[in-house]
Amino acid sequence: MTNRHADFVAKHFEYILDALPDGVFISDVSGITLRVNRMYEQLTGLKQEDIQGRQVRSLVENGIFDKILNPEIVRTGKPATHVQQLQNGKKLVLSGFPVFDEGGTLRLVVTFVRDITMITRLNEQMEEQRQLIDHFHKQMAYISNEQNKGLTPVYASPAMQEVVNMLLTVAPTDASVLILGETGVGKDVFARLTHARSNRHDKIFLKVDCGGISETLTESEMFGYMPGAFTGASSKGKAGYFELADGGTVFLDEIGELPLSMQTRLLRVLQDGEIMRVGGTRSSKVDVRVIAATNKNLAECVEQGTFRRDLYYRLNVATVTIPPLRERPEDVRPLVEHFLQHYSAKYGKRMAIMEIALTILSRYQWPGNVRELQNMIHGLVITHKGSHISPRDLPAHIREDSPQDRTCCDALLTGGRPLKQIMAEMERDFLEQAIALHGSVQKVSELFQVDRSTIFRKIQKK
C-alpha cells in the first residue's frame, strides 16, 4: 500500500469503524479507552465522549459492566473471549485481540462486541420449553398409563350388561354422556370404557373432580388464565383442562358440585366449542367430548335452582344409570375374585376365598358399593396371614349386616339337609380352591397331609 493510500485510510479510519456491523472498543496497554465506534454506542448506550480516556478497570468498579478483556490480553498477548453484562441487563459477547507494532511490542487491544441478549433469552426460553415438554410427556405417559387401567368392567348381572351395551352404542359418537349412580359404583370405569371405545381413544382422557377444586380456583383450572390475570398467577399464563384435552375427552366427575357460574361457562363449551381464559379478551376453539357423572338427581337440582336447566338438557343426550351393588348381588363374586387376584399379585401372595365367605359377601348390602368391596379385599390381602379367607376373617359389620341375612350359616342351621352332605360340600369347595391356589393336587396333598386319592374322591363326590 502506498503512503497516499495509507493516508487516505487513516483519514477515513473513524468512518470505517462506524461502518462495521459489530461494536468496537479500542484501548491501550495501560487500559485507557481510546475509541469506540457507533455500533458500540448503540449496543451499550455509552457515548464516546463519556468513556474516552477512562481506565477500563474504573468502568468495572463503577458498575458500567462486569467483565473486561484488556488486562488478560495484555498479560498473555493472546486473543480472549468473554460474556459481559451491562447495568441494564443486556448481555454482550466480547472477542478481544492484541495489536502489535512492527517490533512485536503490544500496543493496543481491540475488542469486538456483539449483542447476545436475544440469543440468551431465546436459549432460556427454549430450555423452559424443553422442560415443559418433558413435564408434559411425563404427564401424558402417566395419563396414558391411567387410561389403560380398569377399561373392562367386571360384572355378571344382566343389569350391568344393559349399561355396557348402552355405552358401547353411544361410544363411537361424539354425544355427551351423563353417567348417574351412587358414590362408589365405578362411574369412572364406565367413563374410561366409553372413551376407549370412541374415535378419540388415542387422545387424552382427562378426569376433573368438580367437587375437589376450590370454587375460587375452578374457573382458572378448567379454562386457564392469561399471564398476570390475578394475584399469584404465573407470568406465563396457564392452559386449562379443556385446552389440555383438546381432541380428547374431558370427564367431569361429580358435575352436580359445579358452581352455577362455571355451569354457564361449560354450556358455552358444549354449545359453541369455545373457551376463554381468565383475563383473556378472545375466545379460542376447542374440540372435546364431555362425559359427566354425578351421584345427585340432576332433575331435582334443576327444580331447586342449583343446576342450570339448559345445561342439564345439553348433557342429558345419552344417560345411563349404574345400579348400586346391593341390587346386583351376582356381581359380587366376579368383583371379589378380580380384586383378590389383583392385590394378591401386587403383594406377592397366593390367596383364595371360601365359598361360604362369598355367600356372606353376596348378601351384604354394600352401602359404599364397589369401592367399599375393593377396599375391604385390599385390607384382607394386606392383613390376612393365611391362604384362605373364611367367614371369620370378614369384618364384623359384614357378618352381622342384618338379622335376616346375618350369615349363610343361618340358612344352614335351618336344617333340611344331612350334616354329612353339608360337610362334603364344604370339603369339596375347600379342596377345589386349594388346588386352584397351589396349582396341583400333589402340593395340596403335602400341605394338608391327605392322600391324593382321598382328594380326588372328595372333589368328585356330589
C-alpha positions as CSV (number, residue, x, y, z in Angstrom):
1,M,0.0,0.0,0.0
2,T,1.4,3.4,-0.9
3,N,1.7,6.2,1.5
4,R,-1.0,8.1,-0.3
5,H,-3.4,5.1,0.2
6,A,-2.3,4.7,3.8
7,D,-3.0,8.3,4.5
8,F,-6.4,8.0,2.8
9,V,-7.4,5.0,5.0
10,A,-6.1,6.8,8.1
11,K,-8.1,9.9,7.3
12,H,-11.3,7.8,7.0
13,F,-10.5,5.4,9.8
14,E,-13.3,6.6,12.0
15,Y,-15.8,6.3,9.2
16,I,-14.6,2.7,8.6
17,L,-15.1,1.9,12.3
18,D,-18.6,3.3,12.3
19,A,-19.4,1.2,9.2
20,L,-18.6,-2.1,10.9
21,P,-21.7,-4.2,12.0
22,D,-20.0,-5.1,15.3
23,G,-19.3,-2.8,18.2
24,V,-15.6,-1.9,18.5
25,F,-13.8,-0.9,21.7
26,I,-10.1,0.1,21.4
27,S,-7.8,0.5,24.5
28,D,-4.1,0.8,25.0
29,V,-1.9,-1.5,27.1
30,S,-2.5,0.6,30.2
31,G,-6.2,0.0,29.9
32,I,-7.1,3.6,28.8
33,T,-10.2,3.7,26.5
34,L,-9.1,5.3,23.1
35,R,-12.0,4.8,20.7
36,V,-15.4,3.2,20.4
37,N,-17.5,3.1,17.2
38,R,-21.1,4.0,16.6
39,M,-22.4,0.4,16.8
40,Y,-20.7,0.1,20.3
41,E,-22.6,3.2,21.4
42,Q,-25.9,1.7,20.1
43,L,-25.3,-1.6,21.8
44,T,-24.2,-0.3,25.2
45,G,-25.8,3.2,25.4
46,L,-22.3,4.5,26.3
47,K,-21.0,7.5,24.3
48,Q,-17.5,8.1,23.0
49,E,-17.2,11.3,24.9
50,D,-18.3,9.6,28.2
51,I,-15.7,6.8,28.2
52,Q,-12.8,8.1,26.1
53,G,-9.7,8.4,28.3
54,R,-11.2,6.4,31.1
55,Q,-9.5,3.4,32.6
56,V,-11.4,0.1,31.8
57,R,-10.9,-1.1,35.4
58,S,-12.7,2.0,36.7
59,L,-15.6,1.3,34.4
60,V,-15.9,-2.1,36.0
61,E,-15.6,-0.6,39.5
62,N,-18.4,1.9,38.7
63,G,-20.7,-1.0,37.6
64,I,-20.8,0.1,34.0
65,F,-20.1,-3.5,33.0
66,D,-18.8,-6.6,34.8
67,K,-16.1,-8.1,32.6
68,I,-13.2,-6.7,30.6
69,L,-10.6,-8.3,28.3
70,N,-7.8,-5.7,28.3
71,P,-5.8,-6.9,31.3
72,E,-5.9,-10.6,30.3
73,I,-4.8,-9.9,26.7
74,V,-2.0,-7.5,27.9
75,R,-0.8,-10.2,30.3
76,T,-1.0,-13.2,27.8
77,G,-0.6,-11.4,24.5
78,K,-3.3,-13.8,23.2
79,P,-6.9,-13.3,22.0
80,A,-9.7,-13.9,24.6
81,T,-13.4,-14.1,24.7
82,H,-15.9,-13.4,27.5
83,V,-19.5,-12.6,28.0
84,Q,-20.2,-9.2,29.5
85,Q,-23.3,-7.9,31.2
86,L,-24.2,-4.3,31.4
87,Q,-26.1,-2.4,34.1
88,N,-29.4,-2.7,32.1
89,G,-29.1,-6.5,32.0
90,K,-28.1,-6.6,28.4
91,K,-25.5,-9.3,27.6
92,L,-22.6,-8.9,25.1
93,V,-20.0,-11.3,23.8
94,L,-16.6,-9.8,23.7
95,S,-13.8,-11.0,21.4
96,G,-10.6,-9.3,22.1
97,F,-7.4,-9.3,20.0
98,P,-3.8,-7.9,20.7
99,V,-2.3,-5.5,18.2
100,F,1.5,-5.5,17.9
101,D,3.8,-2.9,16.2
102,E,6.5,-3.7,13.7
103,G,8.9,-4.6,16.5
104,G,6.5,-7.1,18.1
105,T,5.5,-4.9,21.0
106,L,1.9,-5.0,22.2
107,R,0.4,-1.5,21.6
108,L,-3.4,-1.9,21.5
109,V,-6.2,-4.2,22.4
110,V,-9.2,-4.2,20.0
111,T,-12.4,-5.8,21.3
112,F,-15.3,-6.7,19.0
113,V,-18.7,-6.6,20.7
114,R,-21.9,-8.4,19.7
115,D,-25.3,-8.4,21.5
116,I,-26.3,-11.9,22.6
117,T,-29.2,-10.8,24.8
118,M,-31.8,-12.0,22.4
119,I,-29.9,-15.2,21.8
120,T,-29.6,-15.8,25.5
121,R,-33.3,-15.2,26.0
122,L,-34.1,-17.5,23.2
123,N,-31.9,-20.2,24.7
124,E,-33.5,-19.7,28.1
125,Q,-37.0,-19.9,26.5
126,M,-36.0,-23.0,24.6
127,E,-34.8,-24.6,27.8
128,E,-38.0,-23.6,29.6
129,Q,-40.0,-25.1,26.7
130,R,-37.9,-28.2,26.8
131,Q,-38.6,-28.6,30.5
132,L,-42.3,-28.0,29.9
133,I,-42.3,-30.6,27.1
134,D,-40.5,-33.1,29.2
135,H,-43.0,-32.5,32.0
136,F,-45.9,-32.7,29.6
137,H,-44.6,-36.0,28.2
138,K,-44.3,-37.4,31.7
139,Q,-47.9,-36.3,32.4
140,M,-49.1,-37.9,29.2
141,A,-47.2,-41.1,30.0
142,Y,-48.9,-41.1,33.4
143,I,-52.3,-40.3,31.9
144,S,-51.9,-43.0,29.2
145,N,-51.0,-45.5,31.9
146,E,-54.0,-44.5,33.9
147,Q,-56.2,-44.8,30.9
148,N,-55.2,-48.4,30.5
149,K,-56.4,-49.2,34.0
150,G,-59.9,-50.6,34.6
151,L,-61.1,-50.4,31.0
152,T,-63.0,-53.6,31.3
153,P,-65.8,-53.5,33.9
154,V,-66.2,-56.6,36.0
155,Y,-69.8,-57.9,36.2
156,A,-72.1,-60.9,35.7
157,S,-75.6,-59.3,36.1
158,P,-78.0,-58.6,33.2
159,A,-78.5,-55.1,34.6
160,M,-74.8,-54.2,34.1
161,Q,-74.8,-55.8,30.7
162,E,-77.5,-53.4,29.7
163,V,-75.4,-50.5,30.9
164,V,-72.4,-51.7,29.0
165,N,-74.4,-52.2,25.8
166,M,-75.8,-48.7,26.0
167,L,-72.3,-47.2,26.5
168,L,-70.9,-49.2,23.6
169,T,-73.7,-47.9,21.4
170,V,-73.0,-44.3,22.1
171,A,-69.2,-44.5,22.5
172,P,-68.4,-44.1,18.7
173,T,-70.4,-40.9,18.6
174,D,-69.3,-37.5,20.0
175,A,-72.5,-37.2,22.0
176,S,-72.3,-36.0,25.6
177,V,-72.8,-38.8,28.1
178,L,-74.3,-38.5,31.6
179,I,-73.5,-41.3,34.0
180,L,-75.6,-41.5,37.1
181,G,-75.1,-43.6,40.1
182,E,-74.4,-43.7,43.8
183,T,-70.9,-43.0,45.1
184,G,-68.6,-45.9,44.7
185,V,-70.4,-47.7,41.9
186,G,-67.5,-47.2,39.5
187,K,-68.7,-44.4,37.3
188,D,-65.1,-43.5,36.2
189,V,-64.6,-47.1,35.0
190,F,-67.5,-46.7,32.6
191,A,-66.4,-43.3,31.5
192,R,-63.0,-44.7,30.6
193,L,-64.7,-47.6,28.8
194,T,-66.7,-45.1,26.7
195,H,-63.6,-43.1,25.8
196,A,-61.6,-46.3,25.0
197,R,-64.3,-47.4,22.5
198,S,-64.7,-43.9,20.9
199,N,-62.9,-42.4,17.9
200,R,-60.9,-40.4,20.4
201,H,-59.4,-43.4,22.1
202,D,-55.8,-42.4,21.1
203,K,-56.2,-38.9,22.5
204,I,-56.1,-37.7,26.1
205,F,-58.7,-38.7,28.7
206,L,-58.7,-36.1,31.4
207,K,-60.6,-36.6,34.6
208,V,-61.7,-33.5,36.5
209,D,-63.1,-33.8,40.0
210,C,-65.7,-31.0,40.1
211,G,-66.1,-31.4,43.8
212,G,-62.4,-31.4,44.6
213,I,-61.5,-28.0,43.2
214,S,-61.8,-24.8,45.3
215,E,-64.6,-22.7,44.0
216,T,-62.2,-19.7,43.7
217,L,-59.8,-21.8,41.5
218,T,-62.4,-23.7,39.5
219,E,-62.6,-21.2,36.6
220,S,-58.8,-20.8,36.2
221,E,-58.2,-24.6,36.5
222,M,-60.9,-25.5,34.0
223,F,-60.4,-22.7,31.4
224,G,-56.9,-21.5,32.1
225,Y,-55.7,-17.9,32.6
226,M,-53.6,-15.3,30.9
227,P,-50.2,-14.0,32.2
228,G,-50.8,-11.9,35.4
229,A,-54.5,-12.4,35.3
230,F,-54.7,-12.3,39.1
231,T,-52.5,-12.1,42.1
232,G,-50.3,-15.2,42.3
233,A,-50.9,-16.1,38.6
234,S,-47.9,-17.4,36.6
235,S,-46.3,-14.8,34.4
236,K,-46.5,-17.2,31.6
237,G,-50.2,-18.0,32.0
238,K,-51.6,-21.5,32.1
239,A,-53.7,-23.7,29.9
240,G,-56.9,-25.1,31.4
241,Y,-58.3,-28.6,31.4
242,F,-60.2,-28.1,28.2
243,E,-57.2,-26.8,26.3
244,L,-55.1,-29.7,27.6
245,A,-57.7,-32.2,26.5
246,D,-58.2,-30.7,23.0
247,G,-59.1,-33.5,20.6
248,G,-59.8,-35.9,23.5
249,T,-62.3,-36.4,26.3
250,V,-63.0,-34.5,29.5
251,F,-64.6,-36.5,32.3
252,L,-66.4,-34.2,34.7
253,D,-66.8,-36.3,37.8
254,E,-69.5,-35.1,40.3
255,I,-70.7,-32.4,38.0
256,G,-73.5,-31.7,40.4
257,E,-71.0,-29.9,42.6
258,L,-70.1,-27.4,39.8
259,P,-70.9,-23.8,40.8
260,L,-73.6,-22.1,38.7
261,S,-71.1,-19.6,37.3
262,M,-69.0,-22.4,35.9
263,Q,-72.1,-24.2,34.6
264,T,-72.6,-21.1,32.3
265,R,-69.0,-21.4,31.0
266,L,-69.4,-25.1,30.5
267,L,-72.6,-24.6,28.5
268,R,-70.6,-22.4,26.1
269,V,-68.1,-25.2,25.6
270,L,-70.8,-27.7,24.8
271,Q,-72.8,-25.3,22.5
272,D,-70.0,-23.4,20.7
273,G,-66.9,-25.4,21.3
274,E,-65.2,-22.3,22.7
275,I,-63.3,-21.3,25.8
276,M,-61.9,-18.1,27.1
277,R,-59.1,-17.9,29.6
278,V,-59.4,-15.8,32.8
279,G,-58.1,-12.4,31.9
280,G,-58.4,-13.0,28.2
281,T,-60.3,-11.0,25.6
282,R,-60.6,-13.5,22.8
283,S,-62.1,-17.0,22.8
284,S,-60.4,-20.0,21.3
285,K,-61.9,-23.1,19.8
286,V,-61.5,-26.5,21.5
287,D,-62.6,-29.9,20.3
288,V,-63.5,-32.0,23.3
289,R,-66.1,-34.7,24.2
290,V,-67.7,-34.3,27.6
291,I,-68.6,-37.2,29.8
292,A,-70.2,-36.2,33.1
293,A,-71.1,-38.2,36.2
294,T,-72.9,-37.4,39.4
295,N,-74.5,-39.1,42.4
296,K,-77.1,-36.4,42.5
297,N,-80.5,-36.3,41.0
298,L,-79.9,-33.5,38.5
299,A,-83.6,-33.2,37.6
300,E,-84.3,-32.3,41.2
301,C,-81.3,-30.0,41.3
302,V,-82.8,-28.2,38.3
303,E,-86.1,-27.7,40.1
304,Q,-84.2,-26.5,43.2
305,G,-82.3,-24.0,41.1
306,T,-78.9,-25.4,41.8
307,F,-78.3,-26.7,38.3
308,R,-79.0,-25.0,35.0
309,R,-81.9,-26.4,33.1
310,D,-80.3,-25.8,29.7
311,L,-77.0,-27.4,30.8
312,Y,-78.9,-30.4,32.1
313,Y,-80.7,-30.8,28.7
314,R,-77.4,-30.4,26.9
315,L,-75.8,-33.2,29.0
316,N,-78.8,-35.4,29.0
317,V,-78.2,-36.7,25.5
318,A,-77.2,-40.2,26.4
319,T,-77.8,-41.1,30.1
320,V,-77.0,-44.3,31.8
321,T,-77.7,-45.2,35.4
322,I,-75.4,-47.7,37.1
323,P,-77.4,-49.7,39.7
324,P,-75.9,-50.0,43.2
325,L,-74.1,-53.2,44.1
326,R,-76.9,-54.3,46.6
327,E,-79.3,-54.5,43.6
328,R,-76.9,-56.9,41.7
329,P,-75.6,-59.4,44.1
330,E,-74.5,-61.7,41.3
331,D,-71.7,-59.2,40.6
332,V,-70.1,-59.6,44.0
333,R,-68.4,-62.9,43.2
334,P,-66.6,-61.7,40.0
335,L,-65.6,-58.5,41.7
336,V,-64.2,-60.3,44.7
337,E,-62.2,-62.6,42.6
338,H,-61.0,-59.8,40.4
339,F,-59.8,-57.7,43.3
340,L,-58.4,-60.7,45.2
341,Q,-56.3,-61.6,42.2
342,H,-55.1,-58.0,41.6
343,Y,-54.0,-57.4,45.2
344,S,-52.6,-60.9,45.7
345,A,-50.3,-60.3,42.7
346,K,-49.4,-56.8,43.9
347,Y,-48.3,-58.0,47.3
348,G,-46.8,-61.3,46.1
349,K,-49.4,-63.5,47.9
350,R,-51.5,-66.5,46.8
351,M,-54.9,-66.2,48.4
352,A,-58.4,-67.6,47.8
353,I,-61.8,-67.1,49.4
354,M,-64.1,-69.8,50.6
355,E,-67.5,-70.3,49.0
356,I,-69.2,-69.7,52.3
357,A,-67.5,-66.4,52.7
358,L,-68.5,-65.4,49.2
359,T,-72.1,-66.2,50.1
360,I,-71.9,-63.8,53.0
361,L,-70.5,-61.1,50.9
362,S,-73.2,-61.5,48.3
363,R,-75.9,-60.9,51.0
364,Y,-74.3,-57.8,52.4
365,Q,-75.9,-54.5,51.4
366,W,-72.7,-52.7,50.4
367,P,-73.6,-49.0,51.2
368,G,-70.2,-48.0,49.8
369,N,-70.8,-50.1,46.6
370,V,-67.8,-51.4,44.6
371,R,-65.4,-49.0,46.3
372,E,-66.2,-50.5,49.7
373,L,-65.8,-54.0,48.4
374,Q,-62.5,-53.2,46.8
375,N,-61.1,-51.5,49.9
376,M,-62.2,-54.5,52.0
377,I,-60.4,-57.0,49.8
378,H,-57.4,-54.8,49.7
379,G,-57.3,-54.7,53.5
380,L,-57.8,-58.5,53.8
381,V,-54.9,-59.3,51.4
382,I,-52.6,-57.0,53.4
383,T,-53.5,-58.2,56.9
384,H,-54.6,-61.9,56.5
385,K,-51.8,-64.4,57.2
386,G,-53.4,-67.5,55.8
387,S,-54.0,-68.5,52.2
388,H,-57.8,-68.8,52.5
389,I,-60.3,-66.2,53.5
390,S,-63.0,-67.7,55.7
391,P,-66.2,-66.1,57.2
392,R,-64.4,-65.4,60.5
393,D,-61.8,-63.3,58.5
394,L,-64.5,-60.9,57.2
395,P,-65.2,-57.6,59.0
396,A,-67.7,-58.0,61.8
397,H,-70.1,-55.4,60.4
398,I,-70.4,-57.5,57.2
399,R,-71.0,-60.8,59.1
400,E,-73.7,-59.1,61.2
401,D,-75.2,-56.9,58.4
402,S,-78.9,-57.7,59.0
403,P,-81.0,-60.1,61.1
404,Q,-82.5,-61.8,58.1
405,D,-79.2,-62.3,56.2
406,R,-76.7,-62.4,59.0
407,T,-74.6,-65.2,57.6
408,C,-75.1,-68.1,55.3
409,C,-74.8,-70.2,58.4
410,D,-78.3,-69.1,59.3
411,A,-79.6,-70.9,56.2
412,L,-77.6,-74.0,57.0
413,L,-78.9,-74.0,60.6
414,T,-82.5,-74.2,59.5
415,G,-81.9,-77.8,58.6
416,G,-83.4,-79.7,55.7
417,R,-80.2,-81.4,54.6
418,P,-78.0,-84.0,56.3
419,L,-74.9,-82.8,58.0
420,K,-72.8,-85.2,56.1
421,Q,-73.9,-83.6,52.8
422,I,-73.2,-80.1,54.1
423,M,-69.7,-81.1,55.2
424,A,-69.0,-82.8,52.0
425,E,-69.8,-79.7,50.0
426,M,-67.6,-77.6,52.3
427,E,-64.7,-80.0,51.9
428,R,-65.1,-80.1,48.1
429,D,-65.2,-76.3,47.9
430,F,-62.1,-76.0,50.1
431,L,-60.1,-78.6,48.2
432,E,-61.0,-77.1,44.8
433,Q,-59.9,-73.7,45.8
434,A,-56.7,-75.1,47.4
435,I,-55.9,-76.8,44.1
436,A,-56.6,-73.6,42.1
437,L,-54.4,-71.7,44.5
438,H,-51.4,-74.0,44.8
439,G,-51.5,-75.4,41.2
440,S,-51.6,-79.2,41.8
441,V,-53.2,-81.9,43.8
442,Q,-49.8,-83.1,44.9
443,K,-49.0,-79.8,46.5
444,V,-52.3,-79.8,48.3
445,S,-51.7,-83.4,49.5
446,E,-48.4,-82.4,51.0
447,L,-49.7,-79.2,52.6
448,F,-52.8,-80.7,54.2
449,Q,-51.4,-84.2,54.8
450,V,-54.1,-86.0,52.9
451,D,-53.7,-88.7,50.3
452,R,-54.1,-87.7,46.7
453,S,-56.7,-90.5,46.2
454,T,-58.7,-89.0,49.0
455,I,-58.6,-85.6,47.4
456,F,-59.8,-86.9,44.1
457,R,-62.6,-88.8,45.8
458,K,-63.8,-85.8,47.8
459,I,-63.8,-83.3,44.9
460,Q,-65.6,-85.8,42.6
461,K,-68.3,-86.6,45.2
462,K,-71.6,-85.0,44.5
